[in-house]
């Protein structure tokens, strides 16, 4: 997976930004196959016409794509502390998997036929030893001089070919040395796999098992590289991404149009809010236009709030935050769930009175029940109306039990019907109770902006 990944390159990368970029590009082959699909490439849909049309060459496009890919890899490593490379697993019964199995079976069958000849033919076996040699050498650090010399001396392909031609090749001895070296270089998690190799006596199954373990060791090596470069990336990630976006902007002047549109919309929305709050009761315009201009910080904060209500299906995502689109979608789903949860609790406690809402154990129980029933709210197949119907029934049932424990009179059928209807109404995006959250967000943004403006004065 990362056959050419060298730990020495990773260590040297910490000396300069150029080394950093080299490390990221060097690990590109290993990482780009495993990075989450939640980091898509910039889309170009419904582009604002703020920049003239410009044609690019294929070379420029490929170079730009490589730069964006490297930046996405670096960004994912920095923001995702759990980022790990996993072995590639092809889909079951897929064409690619079947072709791979057929090709591999043909190769190993050919090796088995060659070794069973009299005298044996070692052409394929020697090629495999050469591949194993290069893989083992790629695991070494610059200071592993003794191990490097051992591998080079024992797995000398010219000498092995001469031994094979003279009928003096001991393939079992080479396999034993390789297993021992794998045990020295592997991560502790692979000790058991390497130990099991010693129990395989037949050459062909042994070689197949060795390559399977080596593939796992390559993944471990790539993850080690990720861990090694993460501290350095965290120190320089801001400048690195700024540099990459600047390079992208120089090559494609229209590459940040959606960001511009996003920020302009946030600024316009805030100005409207400020105008509403500063407009005198007489209806006269504000005395100073400067009073309507929001600060850069408040524009940025409000712009990020807008991402939590973004229409991902109909609107392209701003380019500078495109690598985190999946994370914003997840946050958006959590926000929607909490909004509905809060609305349900609000209408429930407003009707039940302070005697019920003051019982912390009941509040937590009701919160847990409603949250569980809304767990799949982020899925496209989720039917909110049906879920709210179930929630209404469950809330009334739990509320009846709590009222009985408190010694309060039970809800009448009419009151339960009203409560269920209010809970059902929460599903509408324009429901007044749900709008409270939006109003709080907008009011909070305005108040934060006011505080910032006063602090600057």
N, C-alpha and C positions, 0 to 999 in steps of 0.2 A: 504494500500500500504506500509506504514512503521509503522505497528502496534506496533512494539517493540521499536520504536525510542523514546529515552528519552532525553529531553533537558538537564538534569543534566549531562549525559554522555558527551554531546557536550561541556558544560562549563568546565568540569574537564579535557577535552582533551587538553586544552591550556597550561597545566602545564609542559608537557614533550613530546618528540617525540613519546614515547610509547602511550601516550594519544591520540596524533594525529592519529597514525595508528589505534588505537582502535575506534576512532570516524569514520574514513573512513570505516572500516570493519563493524561497527555497522549500518551504513547507507547504506550498500551494497545492502540489500534486497530492499530498497526503491528506490535506484538510478539506479541499473543496468538494470532494465526493461525500463527505460526512456532515458538512455544515447543514443546519436545519433549513428546511425549505421556507422557513419564515423570514429569510433574508433575501427577498426577490431582487432582480435587477430593475433599475429605474424604468418606469413605464412612460410612454409618450401618448397619452390619450387626452383629447380635448385641450390641447396646449394653448395657453394664452398667447396672443400674438404680440408679445412685447419685444421679440428679437427677430431679425430677418432670417429667412430660410437659408441654410448653409449646407452644402453637400460635403460629405466626408468620404475619405478613401477607405478601402477595406483595412489597410494597415493601421490607419488612425482608429478605426472602430475596434480592431483587435487589441490595440495598445490600451485604449480607454477601458475596454472590458476587463483586461488584465488588472489595470489599476483599481477599478471598482471592486473586483474580486478580492484582491489583496487587502484593500481597506475593509471590506466586509469581514474577512477572516480575522484581521487584527481587532476590529470592533467586537466581534463575537467572543474572542478570547478574553478581552478586557472586561466586558459587562457580564459575561456568563462564567461565574466561578466554577460551575459544574461542567463546563464544556469538556467533553471527552470524545476521542475518536473511537468508533466501534468497527469491528470487522464488517466488511460489506457482505450482506446476505441478499442474494438474488431472490426475487419472488418465486414461491413454489409453483411448479409447472409452467414457468415462463420459458419462452423460446431461448432467451439468453442462457438460462440455467441449463436447459437440455443440451444446447450446443457445447457449453463448457464441459458438461459431464461426458459427452461423447468424445470430445477432443482429448480430455484428460485420460479417459479409459483407453483410447487408442495409443496414447503415448506410453502409459504404463504397461499395456499389453506388449508393445514393441520392445520395451526394456526387458520385460520378463522373457521374451523369446530370445533376445540377444544373450542374456545371462545363462539361458538353458542350453545354448549351443555348445558343441564340443570341438575345439576349445571355445570358451566364452568370448563374446565380443563386448568391449567396454566403451564403445563410442558414446552412447547415450549416458551411461553412468559417469563418464569423465566430464561431460557437459554439466551434469547435475552437480558434481563436486565443484566445478568452477563457479556455478551460481551460488552454491552454499558458501564458498570461500569469500566471494564478494559481499555477501550478506553479513557474514561474521565480521569482516573488516569494517563494514559500515557502522557496526555497533561500538567500535572502539573510540576512546577518547585520545587526544594527541599524546597524552603521557603513557599510554599502554604500549610502550615499545616492546616489552618482553612478549606480551601476548601476540602482537603484530608479527614479530619474528617467528614465533612458534607456528602460527597459522600459515605464514608464507612458506616456511620450511617444510612442514608436513604435507600441506596441500599444494605442492609444487606440481603444476599440471604437466610440465615437460617431463619431469621425473616419473610421474604416474603413467604417462603415455609410454615411456620406455619400458617400465615394468610390465605394462599390459602387453606390449609387443613381445616381450621375452617370457611371458607366462608366469611372471613373478609377482603379480599384483594381488595384494591381500585386501580386498574390498571391505572385509569385516573389520580390519584394523583401522581403516580410514573412518568407517562409521563410528567405531568406538571413540576415536579422537574427536570427531565432530560432536558427538553427544556430550562428551566431557567439556568441550569448549562452550557448548550451548548452556550447560549447567553453570558455568562460570559467569557467563554474560547475561543470563536471563534475570528477570525480576523475580523476587521471592514468590510471587503468585503463580509462576510457571514451573516451580520446582517439581510439582507432582507430575505435570505433563512430560517434563524431560526425564524424570525417573521411570515413567512407564515405557519410554523408548527402549530401555535396556532389556525389557521383557520380550521384545519383538526379535525373532531370530531370522526370519526370511528377509532377504535384501530388499525386494520390491516393496512390500508393505512397510518396511522400515524407512525407506526413502520417502514414501508418501506421508508417513507420520511425521518425519523430520520437517518436511516442507510445511505441513500444517502448523506445527509448533513455531517454526520460523516466522510464519505469517502473523501469528499472535505476538511474537516478540517484536515484529516491525510496528505493530499497533502500539505496543508498550513504549517503543522508542519514540514514536510520533507524539504520544501523550507526554512523555518526558520532555520533549522539545517544547511542547505547548506550556508546560509548567515552568520551564527555564526562561522562556521569553516573556511570560506574563508580567513579572515585576517591571521589566524594562518598558514593555508596551504601556503599562499603566502610567508610567512617568511621562511618556512622550505621546500618548494617544491623541491628545487634543491638537498638538502641533502637527502630528502625522496626518490626521484627518483633515485639518485645515489646509495643509499643503496639497493633499490629494484632491480636495474639492477645488482648490485654486487651479491646479493643473487641468482638471476636468472642465472648469469654466473657461479657461483659455482656449481649449481645443473645441469646445461646444458652448458658445455664448448663451444658448438657450437652455442649458442644462439645469438651471435653478429657477426656472419660471414659476413652477408650482410653489416653491418656497416664498418667492416674492408675493404671489397672489395670496398665500396663506397669511403672511404677516400683514399685508395691506388690509385684508378683511378683519383681522384682529384689531388693528389700529382704528379702523372705521367704526367697529362695534363699540370700542371703548370710548371713542369720541362722542358717539351718540349717547352712551350712558352718562358721560360727564355733562353733556349738554342738558340732559333731562334733570340731573341733580343740581346743576348750577343755574338753571333758568329761574329768574325771579318770579314771584307770584303774579306780578303784573303782566307777565308774558313778554317782557323786553328781552332782547338778546344779551348774552353775557358781555360784560364790559371789555374783556380781553380775550383774544383768540388763544393766547398762550395758556389760559386756564383750561382750555379744552384739550390741549395736546397731552396725551398720556406719556409717561416715561417709557424708555426703552425696556426697562425691566418688567414693567406691568404689561407691555405689549407681548413680550416673550411669555410671561406667565399665563396670560389669557389665551395666547395662541396654543399653548400646550393643553389648556383646558378644552379648547375646541377639538383637539385630537381625540378626546374621550367621547365625543359625540359625532365622530366622523362617519360619513357614508362611504364605507370602503368599497362597496360594489359599484358606485356611480361616480366617485371622485378619485382622481389619482392622489396618492399620498405625497406630501412634500419630500423633495429629494434628500435633504439633509437628515431626515429621520426615517428614511425608508427602510434602513437596516433594522429598525426596531418596530416595524409595523405590526408584526405578530404580537409583540409585547403590548403595544397599545390596544390591539384588538382584545387581548386577554384582560387588560385593565378595564376596557369598555364593557366587557361582559360582566366583570365583577361589580362595576359601578351600577349597571342595570339591575343586577340581582339585589344589591344593597338598597337601591332606590325602591324597588318593589317591596322588599322586606320591610324597610322603614315605613312605607306607606301603609302596609297591612297592619303593622304594630300600632301605628298612629291612630288609624280609624278604630281599631279594636279597643285600645285603652281609653280613647275619647268617649266611647259608648259605655264601657264597663265601669268607669269611675276610678278614683284614686285608691280605693281599697284593694283592687286587683293589681294595678300598675305598681303599687308599692311593694308587692311580693317579688323579691329578686329571683327566687327559685322558679316561680311560675313564668316570669319574663324570660329567663334563660331557656326554659323548657320550650316555650312557645316560639322563641327565636330559632331554636335548633330544629323544631318540627317544620317551620315554614322554609327555612334555609335548605333542608333536605329535599323538600318537595320542589324547590326551584333549582336544584343542582344542575340539571341538564338544560338550563335556560339558554345557554350559549349555542346549543345545537340548532341547526335549521329545522329539524323535525319537531322541535319542542312547540307544544300548543299552550300558550299562556292562559287562554280563556279556560281550558279544561283544568289546568293546574290550579287556577284561582277558585274554580268551583270546588275542587277537592279541598283546598286550603280553607275556604269558607266553612265547609262542613266540619273539618277537623278543629278549626278555631272555636266554633260554637260548642263542640263537644268538650274540648279542654276548658273552655270558659265556664260551662255549666258545672263541671267538677270543682273548679276553683271557687266559684260563688257558693257552692254548697259547703266547702271547707271554711269559708269566711263567715258563714252564717247569713249571707246576703240573699235577697230574694232572687229566684231564677229569672232568666230572660223569658219574656213572653214570646209566643210564636211570631207575632208581628215584629218585635224588636230583633229577633234572630233573622227574620227575612230582610229587614233593613240593613243589618250588619253584613249579611252575605252579599247584598246588592252593592254596598259600598266597597267591599273587598273585590267584587267582580269588576267594578268601575275602575279600579286601580290599573287594570290592564291597558286602558286607553292612554296614549302618550300625552293627551291634553287634559288629563284628569287634574283637578286643582291640587290634590294632595301630592301627586308626582311633580307638579310644577314647582312645589316649594323648594326642592333640591336645586332646580335650575336657578331660581331666584336667589337662593343662598350663594351659589357659585358666582353669579354675576355681581351680587352685592359685595361678596368677599373680594373679588377682583378690584372693584371700584374703591373699596376702603383701603386695600393694600396700596393702590396707586396714590390715593390721597395721602397716606402716611409717608410714602416715598417722596412725594412732592414737598410735603412740609419739612421732611428731613433735609432735603436739598436746600430749602430756604433757610 
